[in-house]
Amino acid sequence: MSLQRTSLALGLFAAALSLAACNKASDGASTANGSENAADPNTADMPDFGGVEVVAVKVDGVGPTRNAAILDGLNLAVRQVNGVPLAGISINSQGSLDYGQEGPNEFGITNETVLSVTQGSVKGFSILSEKQGEKTKDDPRTPGWRLSLNVEVNKYKPSAAAKMTKIMVLAPRMTSSSFAIGDQTLNADEVGTALRDQIGEVIGKSGRFAVIDRQFDDDINQELAQIAPGTTANQEIAKLGQRLTVDLLVIPEVKRLSYVKSGRTLRYSGRELRSYSGGIEMTFHVVNVATGLKLMSETYRVELPSTPPSVYGSQAVGLSNIRSYIADLSNQFSKKLITDAFPVIVVKLSGKSMVLSQGRSMLDEGASYELVRMGEKITDPQTGSVIGRMEEPAGTVQITKAMDRMSFGLLLDGAVDQQTFRPGQYELRGKMAAAPEAQAMPAARASEPSAPRAANSSRGANRREKDLFDADFDEP
């Protein structure tokens, strides 16, 4: 079996990821009490799933009517906290509020109506002071109102994962609804599910991307429909409108997937002379949703084990083997996607012990990897873009323990300056070959079926003689 891979680099992938992940909302708004208690570094952190918090702000609102001044203050408060204005509220020609009901609300906004009027943006407010007779910027000749308000704004605080680059794996593009694997058939839906699940699992476990899966949208929408004034806590409404959009799309493409049986009928015996051969070819595309730019395109090819023509031949590859190959190729692509954007770096150093930025999905416990020290950036004089960095060998690191999102390593040889060390200064490269007596089977061959057992000598001799006798094929 031979394994080949071709890659097409379309732009600087890491730089494009930075652009895709930029402009994320900041969670820097303070809470109502003004500060948060510092977490104890020696205790376990609570899981971060995001949630709704109430932020109190003081604002001044002005307008031609008292209602308009209240609305101006609420609008300013929501802008300060959430960065967007209130929607669906306007002032009519008489200076009364109109927020989509049958007629204008002549009684203004109160604490009883503010939640529904502001569509959950404002929990409540209080008037600290008010003054009538102020001139407004819209019409200086008309006395208006100026109110000082204390406004409680519902703010949805996203989890840390929501601030990462968001990625989604699409259903693969395939040329057939099923694939022939010798005498068996593999359904295209099974291939698609296997590809999406494997890629999503590896990328998600890396802790570098937020994986979005649209297959659960109906269930999510059904649950969000339960949020309504009078049935849930008021601040729950802030969860509405928080659905995330995708930064990057992964589009698998199955170009070839087959293990074909070829047969000819022997002239004298009438038996079928069978042989099997085939291969797999898959391409994985990564596209920036905002720009449509293809950032990455990786093609992987596997030639499946062939069997020589024989009347006693049987297929050497079955459905279980194909599933293993699909998982292996998906895993190779996922690891390349992650390491191209987020190389494995040394984040902490203590003597010869170090903490690494990736876990068991990227690093194998007990394996050794090349350690390099990163140098100056290299700029392409024609384009002005950074095309890489200088590297120099720094030693060999053995992975002593691999966890979900980080690993521990030991520097076997080489030297790292403890005094000048800084996180990201050192990176891991390819896995070092093991000693011959302990060398593991390569991943690409791990799923290859074992060779058929040898027949006994007497039957083998008879077979060889018979095959020679029946060597000629019937011509079509």
Secondary structure, DSSP 4 states (H G I P E B T S, - for coil): --EEEEEEE-S-HHHHHHHHT-SPPP-----TTS--PPPPTTSPPPP---EEEEEEEEEEEEESSHHHHHHHHHHHHHHHHHSS---S-EE-TTS-EESSSSS-BTT---TTTHHHHTTTSEEEEEEEEEEEEEEPSS-TTSEEEEEEEEEEEEEEE--GGGGSEEEEEPPPEES-SEEEETTEEEEHHHHHHHHHHHHHHHHHHHTSEEE--GGGHHHHHHHHTT--BTTB-GGGGGGTT-----SEEEEEEEEEEEEEEEEEEBTTT--EEEEEEEEEEEEEEEEETTT--EEEEEEEEEEPPPEEEETT---S--HHHHHHHHHHHHHHHHHHHHHHHS--BEEEEETTEEEES--TTTS-TT-EEEEEEEEEEEE-TTT--EEEEEEEEEEEEEEEEE-SS-EEEEEEEE---TTT--TTSEEEEEEPPPPGGGPPPPHHHHTSPPPPPPPPHHHHHHHHHHHHHT-PBPP-
